[in-house]
């Protein structure tokens, strides 16, 4: 049997596995990725990519392609609630409520102040080919679809895996230093004793990916998501939600769509013969020509792995956590898992860190996923609360609920009451569509962060208000700077697989200290002076306001653009300080 050697073997070619391959290659670490399917996903799920994920993709040169191929921002900056697209009754074709979302409208200034990028939208069936292309460019011949991991055994020095090429039928061995399970928990997790725990089988859902011409029935291209809510279909999950799937347009001219709705008690198993009439009924377009591509049945669950690691094997993405679709945290969390793990695997492969650094992956990412899975379930269930905001009563006859809708569109004080209640209640759903703090405000504690004793900023219980901070463990704040090549973000001069120390003109002594510490531990530390006479000018003064260290202090940014350490100007023996810091972050202390 042929034996191949690679530092990292990735099992699973979905969004998180392909992202890990891209990140490792960019940092100079070889990997081999195997995926049992012969192609990328055919499912239109997991379309929303939040700001933090797009920052990461920008760092690795992927963002521009996603923006080019995905939804234009002007077509994704709101969410609408509608009664139907067709019909000629008094309650038909009504837009009941609009909400700014995903950084658009009234949110725009805040989102653009906090990041160099905006969120994006590209369905998984179109995103994964992009990621596969980038992964193959970074690791030619080492992204192998149609290859299945059959078994693996690990020892003190590495992992020996048996892979089968499903096309040729041949098997071969792979000897790796590390094995990463991005396989939705099918193979690696069970053998390591990893169990996915949490509420499952909560609600049955069906998603239908179809082609139809809806251009004549849509008069507003602003919303990314259109929720249908009416007396006949009932609440939001009963009446369904619809998203444009492109591939050429993501507005009213979209060629393809996806429609999600919940099973109703007593409904038969869904097949195409039932699905198409149901969609026509909910949209009130009885003659709509629909071509179904894929019907997928799935269950709502919010589950989390009891552990992320077993020796030299770790799990990421859906193998570690699974979310309800609300807030779009599933794929985003998986990509951010890969980002967190990539620099650590690189440091381990290069011999820069001790094996204890791998422990910090679970220490940092599992608490984030715990919060995210619970948040996604909370916002999913909150749609039943918003149903009440429209005046819908569960189980009531259609004529009773129709009365609530007539009140919503009526003139006079009763209509004012109903609309005021609707606004108050529906604004709670900003937890899903305006979750700026959930997306950007998470932070890390553990072995690979040097805490400075300051408390973490309070998190907004509505998930909206993100507090910018340089506290160790948090994402580095974004600020625009001026350099020799023009305007750059603080995120442009950090990351990319190396440590970066940021200081000012009074802190130039940090440069010599960084050189000595870097030499001692065999790592790269780039030092940039920001401000007057430095490498980058802070013309707007934004960085001076955000850095939260006095002049002469310094901020050490980890390779994943999270702050690892910050120091005041009062520090002495700077080389010793940075040596201790690196020893802790690299788990060599």
C-alpha positions in Angstrom: 0.0 0.0 0.0 1.3 3.4 -1.0 2.1 5.8 1.9 2.0 9.5 1.6 3.3 12.0 4.1 1.8 15.4 4.9 1.9 17.6 8.0 -1.9 18.0 8.1 -4.7 15.7 6.8 -8.1 17.3 6.5 -11.1 15.0 6.3 -14.0 16.8 4.7 -14.3 19.2 1.8 -17.1 21.5 2.9 -16.8 25.2 3.8 -14.6 24.8 6.9 -12.4 22.1 5.5 -11.7 23.9 2.3 -11.1 27.2 4.2 -8.5 25.4 6.4 -6.7 24.2 3.3 -6.6 27.7 1.9 -5.3 29.2 5.2 -2.7 26.6 5.7 -1.3 26.9 2.2 -1.1 30.7 2.5 1.0 30.2 5.7 3.3 27.8 4.0 2.0 24.6 5.6 1.3 21.7 3.4 -1.9 19.7 3.8 -3.9 17.0 2.1 -7.7 17.2 2.0 -9.9 14.2 1.3 -13.7 14.3 0.7 -15.8 11.3 0.0 -18.2 13.1 -2.3 -17.0 13.7 -5.9 -18.2 17.3 -6.0 -19.0 20.2 -3.7 -22.4 20.7 -2.1 -25.6 20.9 -4.1 -27.5 22.5 -1.3 -28.5 26.2 -1.3 -28.1 26.6 2.5 -25.7 28.7 4.5 -25.7 31.7 2.2 -24.9 34.6 4.6 -21.2 35.4 5.3 -20.9 37.9 8.2 -18.4 40.7 8.5 -15.8 38.8 10.6 -15.8 36.0 8.0 -15.4 38.4 5.2 -12.4 40.0 7.0 -10.8 36.6 7.1 -11.5 36.0 3.4 -10.2 39.4 2.6 -7.0 38.5 4.4 -6.5 35.4 2.2 -7.6 37.0 -1.1 -11.0 35.3 -1.4 -13.3 38.1 -0.6 -13.3 39.9 -3.9 -14.5 36.8 -5.7 -17.3 36.3 -3.3 -18.4 39.9 -3.6 -18.3 39.6 -7.4 -20.3 36.4 -7.6 -22.7 37.0 -4.8 -25.5 39.3 -3.9 -24.9 43.1 -4.4 -25.1 44.8 -1.0 -28.1 46.9 -2.2 -30.0 43.7 -2.6 -29.3 42.4 0.9 -29.6 45.3 3.3 -33.1 44.7 4.5 -35.5 41.9 5.6 -39.2 42.2 4.7 -42.4 40.5 6.0 -45.0 40.1 3.2 -48.5 38.6 3.0 -48.0 37.1 -0.5 -46.6 37.9 -3.9 -49.9 37.3 -5.7 -53.6 37.3 -5.1 -56.2 40.0 -5.4 -57.8 40.0 -2.0 -57.6 43.0 0.5 -54.8 41.3 2.4 -52.7 40.1 -0.6 -49.5 41.6 -1.9 -48.9 43.7 1.3 -45.5 44.4 2.7 -46.3 44.4 6.4 -42.9 45.3 7.9 -39.4 46.2 6.8 -36.2 46.0 8.9 -32.7 47.2 8.1 -30.3 44.3 8.3 -26.8 43.0 7.9 -25.2 46.4 8.0 -27.6 48.2 5.7 -29.7 51.4 6.1 -29.4 52.9 9.6 -26.8 50.3 10.5 -24.4 51.2 7.7 -22.2 53.8 9.4 -21.6 51.6 12.4 -20.7 48.6 10.4 -18.4 50.5 8.1 -16.7 52.2 11.0 -16.0 48.8 12.6 -14.6 47.0 9.6 -13.0 47.4 6.3 -15.5 45.1 4.7 -19.3 44.5 4.7 -21.0 41.2 5.0 -21.7 39.1 1.8 -24.2 36.6 0.5 -23.3 33.6 -1.6 -25.2 30.3 -1.3 -23.1 27.2 -0.3 -23.6 25.5 -3.6 -21.8 28.5 -5.2 -19.4 29.3 -2.4 -17.8 25.9 -2.1 -16.6 25.8 -5.8 -14.9 29.1 -5.1 -13.2 27.8 -2.0 -12.3 24.5 -3.8 -10.7 26.5 -6.6 -8.6 28.6 -4.1 -7.7 25.4 -2.2 -6.5 23.6 -5.3 -4.4 26.6 -6.3 -2.7 26.6 -2.9 -2.3 22.8 -2.7 -2.2 21.4 -6.3 -3.0 17.7 -6.3 -3.7 17.7 -2.6 -7.4 18.5 -2.6 -8.9 15.1 -3.4 -12.6 14.7 -3.8 -14.0 11.2 -4.3 -11.5 10.0 -1.6 -12.9 8.5 1.7 -11.2 8.2 5.0 -11.7 4.6 6.1 -9.8 4.4 9.4 -7.1 6.1 11.4 -4.7 5.3 14.2 -2.7 7.8 16.2 0.5 7.5 18.2 2.7 9.9 20.1 4.2 11.3 16.9 1.4 11.4 14.4 -1.6 9.8 12.8 -1.7 7.0 10.2 -4.9 7.1 8.1 -6.2 4.7 5.4 -7.9 6.4 2.4 -9.8 4.9 -0.4 -10.0 6.4 -3.9 -13.7 5.7 -4.7 -13.1 6.0 -8.4 -10.2 3.6 -8.8 -11.0 1.5 -5.7 -7.4 1.7 -4.5 -6.5 2.3 -0.9 -3.5 4.2 0.4 -2.0 5.3 3.7 -1.4 8.9 4.8 1.0 9.7 7.6 0.3 13.1 9.1 1.4 15.0 12.2 -2.3 16.1 12.7 -5.7 15.0 11.5 -8.6 17.5 11.3 -12.2 16.3 11.1 -14.4 18.5 9.0 -16.6 15.6 8.1 -19.8 16.5 10.1 -18.8 14.1 12.8 -19.2 10.9 10.6 -15.8 9.3 11.1 -13.3 11.0 13.3 -15.4 12.3 16.2 -17.0 9.0 17.2 -13.7 7.2 17.4 -12.3 10.0 19.6 -15.3 9.8 22.0 -16.6 13.1 20.8 -20.4 13.4 21.2 -22.7 16.1 20.0 -24.9 17.2 22.8 -27.9 19.5 23.0 -31.5 19.9 21.9 -32.3 18.2 18.6 -35.4 17.0 16.6 -37.1 20.2 17.6 -38.9 21.2 14.4 -39.1 19.5 11.0 -38.3 21.8 8.1 -38.2 21.5 4.4 -36.1 23.6 1.9 -36.9 23.7 -1.8 -34.4 24.9 -4.3 -36.3 25.8 -7.5 -36.2 27.9 -10.7 -39.1 30.3 -11.4 -39.6 33.7 -12.9 -40.8 35.9 -10.0 -39.7 39.2 -11.6 -43.3 40.3 -12.4 -44.4 39.7 -8.8 -41.6 41.5 -6.8 -41.5 45.3 -6.6 -38.6 45.9 -4.1 -35.1 44.5 -4.5 -33.8 45.6 -1.1 -34.5 42.5 1.1 -32.2 39.5 1.3 -34.9 37.5 3.0 -38.6 37.7 2.4 -40.8 36.3 5.2 -44.4 35.4 4.3 -46.9 35.7 7.0 -50.7 35.5 6.4 -53.9 34.1 7.9 -53.8 31.0 5.6 -50.2 30.0 6.2 -50.0 31.1 9.8 -46.8 32.2 11.4 -43.4 32.9 9.8 -42.1 29.3 9.7 -45.5 28.0 8.6 -45.8 30.5 5.7 -42.2 30.3 4.9 -39.1 32.4 4.0 -37.6 32.9 0.5 -34.1 33.9 -0.6 -32.8 34.6 -4.1 -30.2 32.1 -5.2 -28.8 33.7 -8.4 -26.7 32.6 -10.1 -26.7 35.7 -12.4 -28.9 38.0 -10.5 -29.8 38.3 -6.8 -32.7 40.7 -7.2 -36.2 40.2 -8.6 -34.6 38.7 -11.7 -33.0 35.9 -9.8 -33.3 32.7 -11.8 -33.3 30.4 -8.7 -34.8 30.6 -5.3 -34.9 28.7 -2.0 -38.1 28.5 0.0 -38.0 27.2 3.7 -41.0 26.3 5.7 -42.0 24.1 8.6 -43.9 20.8 8.5 -47.4 21.2 9.9 -48.7 18.6 12.3 -50.2 15.7 10.4 -48.6 16.7 7.1 -47.6 13.7 5.0 -44.0 13.2 3.9 -43.0 15.9 1.5 -42.3 15.1 -2.1 -42.3 17.2 -5.2 -46.0 16.5 -5.9 -46.9 18.2 -2.6 -44.1 20.8 -2.5 -45.0 22.7 -5.6 -48.7 23.2 -4.8 -47.7 24.3 -1.3 -45.3 27.0 -2.6 -47.9 28.2 -5.1 -50.5 28.3 -2.3 -48.2 30.3 0.1 -47.1 32.7 -2.6 -50.7 32.9 -4.0 -49.4 32.3 -7.5 -51.5 29.3 -8.6 -50.1 29.3 -12.1 -46.4 29.8 -11.3 -44.1 27.7 -13.4 -41.7 26.0 -10.9 -38.9 23.6 -11.7 -37.6 21.9 -8.5 -33.9 21.2 -8.3 -33.7 19.8 -4.8 -36.0 19.2 -1.8 -34.1 18.7 1.5 -35.7 17.8 4.7 -33.8 18.8 7.9 -34.4 19.1 11.6 -33.8 22.1 13.8 -31.1 21.4 16.4 -28.5 23.3 18.5 -25.8 20.8 19.4 -22.2 21.1 20.5 -19.4 18.6 20.8 -18.5 17.7 24.3 -14.8 18.1 23.3 -12.9 19.3 20.2 -9.8 17.2 20.5 -8.4 13.8 21.0 -4.6 13.8 21.0 -3.4 15.0 17.6 -6.9 14.9 16.1 -9.3 17.9 16.2 -12.8 18.6 14.8 -14.1 21.8 13.2 -17.3 23.1 11.6 -20.3 20.8 11.7 -18.3 18.1 13.3 -18.0 20.4 16.4 -21.3 22.3 16.4 -24.6 22.5 14.5 -26.9 25.5 14.5 -30.4 26.5 13.5 -30.1 28.7 10.4 -31.1 31.9 12.1 -28.4 34.5 12.5 -26.3 32.5 10.0 -23.8 31.4 12.6 -23.2 27.8 11.4 -20.9 28.2 8.4 -19.4 31.4 9.7 -18.4 29.7 12.9 -16.8 26.8 11.0 -14.7 29.1 8.8 -13.6 31.0 12.0 -12.7 27.6 13.6 -10.4 27.0 10.6 -8.9 30.5 10.9 -8.2 30.0 14.6 -6.7 26.5 14.0 -4.6 27.3 10.9 -1.9 29.5 12.6 -1.7 27.0 15.5 -1.1 24.0 13.3 1.4 26.0 11.3 3.3 26.9 14.5 3.3 23.3 15.6 4.4 22.0 12.2 7.3 24.5 12.1 8.3 23.6 15.7 7.6 27.1 17.0 5.1 25.9 19.7 4.6 23.1 22.1 1.8 20.6 21.5 -0.1 22.3 24.3 -0.9 25.1 21.8 -3.4 22.6 20.2 -5.3 22.7 23.5 -6.0 26.4 23.1 -8.1 25.7 20.0 -10.8 24.1 22.1 -10.3 26.6 24.9 -11.0 29.4 22.5 -13.5 28.1 20.0 -15.8 25.9 22.0 -17.1 28.7 24.3 -17.8 30.8 21.2 -19.8 27.9 19.6 -21.6 27.3 22.8 -22.9 30.8 22.8 -23.6 30.8 19.0 -25.6 27.5 19.0 -27.8 28.8 21.9 -28.2 32.2 20.3 -29.2 30.7 16.9 -31.9 28.5 18.7 -33.1 31.5 20.7 -33.5 33.6 17.5 -35.2 30.8 15.7 -37.8 30.4 18.4 -38.3 34.1 18.6 -40.1 33.9 15.3 -43.0 32.5 17.2 -42.9 35.7 19.3 -42.9 37.9 16.3 -46.0 36.0 15.0 -47.8 37.3 18.1 -46.6 40.8 17.1 -48.8 40.5 14.0 -51.7 39.5 16.2 -51.6 35.8 15.1 -53.1 33.3 17.5 -51.8 29.7 17.2 -54.6 27.3 16.2 -57.1 30.1 15.6 -59.3 29.8 12.5 -58.1 31.7 9.4 -60.9 34.2 9.7 -59.8 35.1 13.3 -56.2 35.7 12.2 -57.5 37.5 9.1 -59.1 40.0 11.5 -55.7 40.8 13.0 -54.3 41.5 9.5 -57.2 43.8 8.6 -56.5 45.7 11.8 -52.8 46.1 10.8 -53.7 47.8 7.6 -56.7 49.8 8.9 -56.9 53.5 9.5 -57.7 55.0 12.8 -56.5 54.3 16.4 -57.0 50.5 16.3 -54.6 50.3 13.3 -52.2 52.6 15.1 -52.3 50.2 18.1 -51.7 47.1 16.0 -48.9 48.7 14.1 -47.2 50.0 17.2 -47.4 46.6 18.8 -46.0 45.0 15.7 -43.1 47.4 15.6 -42.2 46.8 19.3 -42.4 43.0 19.0 -40.7 42.7 15.6 -37.8 44.8 16.7 -36.8 41.9 19.0 -35.8 40.0 15.8 -32.9 42.4 15.3 -31.2 39.7 17.4 -31.1 37.7 14.2 -30.7 40.4 11.5 -28.5 43.0 13.3 -26.3 40.7 15.4 -23.2 42.9 15.1 -21.9 42.0 18.6 -22.5 38.3 18.1 -20.6 38.4 14.9 -17.7 40.6 16.0 -17.6 40.8 19.8 -16.5 37.3 20.7 -13.2 36.9 22.5 -10.8 34.2 23.5 -9.4 33.2 26.9 -6.9 30.4 27.6 -3.3 29.4 27.2 -2.6 31.4 24.1 -3.7 34.8 25.4 -1.7 36.9 28.0 -4.5 38.5 30.1 -3.9 42.0 31.5 -6.4 41.8 34.3 -9.0 44.1 32.7 -12.6 42.9 32.6 -14.2 42.1 29.3 -16.7 44.7 28.0 -20.3 43.8 28.8 -22.0 42.0 26.0 -25.3 43.5 24.6 -28.1 41.0 25.5 -29.7 41.9 22.2 -26.5 41.1 20.4 -26.5 44.4 18.5 -24.0 46.8 20.1 -20.4 45.8 19.6 -17.8 47.3 21.9 -14.5 47.9 20.2 -11.5 47.0 22.4 -7.8 45.9 22.3 -8.2 43.8 25.4 -6.2 40.6 25.0 -8.2 37.9 23.3 -10.4 40.2 21.3 -10.4 40.9 17.6 -8.0 43.7 16.7 -10.0 46.9 16.0 -10.1 48.2 12.5 -8.8 51.7 11.7 -7.8 53.2 8.4 -4.2 54.2 8.1 -2.0 55.9 5.5 1.1 54.1 4.2 3.5 54.4 1.4 1.1 52.5 -0.9 -2.0 54.4 0.2 -4.9 53.7 2.6 -4.8 50.4 4.5 -6.7 48.9 7.4 -5.0 47.7 10.6 -6.2 44.3 9.4 -4.2 44.6 6.2 -0.9 45.0 8.1 -1.6 42.1 10.6 -2.4 38.5 10.2 -1.1 36.5 7.3 0.5 33.9 9.5 2.8 36.1 11.5 2.9 38.1 14.8 2.7 41.8 14.5 3.6 44.4 17.2 1.9 47.8 16.9 3.4 50.8 18.7 4.1 54.5 18.2 7.0 56.9 17.9 7.6 56.8 21.7 7.7 53.0 21.6 10.5 52.4 19.1 12.4 50.4 21.7 9.8 47.7 21.2 11.3 47.0 17.8 14.6 45.8 19.2 12.9 43.8 21.9 10.7 42.1 19.3 13.7 41.2 17.2 15.3 39.5 20.2 12.2 37.7 21.3 11.4 36.5 17.7 15.0 35.2 17.3 14.8 33.3 20.6 11.6 31.5 19.6 12.2 31.2 15.8 9.1 33.2 14.9 8.4 36.3 12.7 7.3 39.5 14.5 6.8 42.5 12.2 6.8 45.8 14.1 4.9 48.8 12.8 5.1 52.3 14.2 1.8 54.1 13.8 1.6 57.9 14.0 3.9 60.8 13.3 7.2 59.7 11.8 6.1 56.1 11.7 5.4 53.4 9.1 1.8 54.4 8.9 0.1 57.7 9.6 -3.1 57.9 11.7 -4.4 60.9 9.8 -7.9 60.6 11.2 -6.8 59.9 14.8 -9.0 56.9 14.8 -6.3 54.5 15.9 -5.2 56.8 18.7 -8.8 56.6 20.0 -9.1 52.9 19.7 -5.7 51.5 20.8 -6.4 51.8 24.6 -2.7 51.9 25.5 -0.8 55.1 26.3 1.9 56.4 24.0 4.9 54.3 24.2 2.9 51.2 24.8 2.4 48.3 22.4 -0.1 45.7 21.2 1.0 42.2 20.0 -1.4 40.8 17.5 -1.5 37.1 16.9 -1.5 35.6 13.4 -5.3 35.4 13.5 -5.7 39.1 14.1 -6.7 38.7 17.7 -4.8 40.6 20.3 -2.4 38.3 22.2 -0.9 40.9 24.6 -0.9 44.6 25.3 1.4 46.7 27.4 1.7 50.2 28.8 4.7 52.4 28.4 5.8 51.7 31.9 7.2 48.3 31.0 11.0 47.8 31.4 13.3 45.1 30.1 11.1 44.8 27.0 13.0 41.9 25.5 12.3 39.8 28.6 8.7 40.9 28.6 8.1 39.8 25.0 10.0 36.6 25.5 7.7 35.7 28.4 4.7 36.7 26.3 5.7 34.5 23.4 6.5 31.6 25.7 3.0 31.8 27.0 1.2 32.2 23.7 3.2 29.4 22.1 2.7 27.3 25.2 6.4 26.9 25.9 6.3 28.5 29.3 
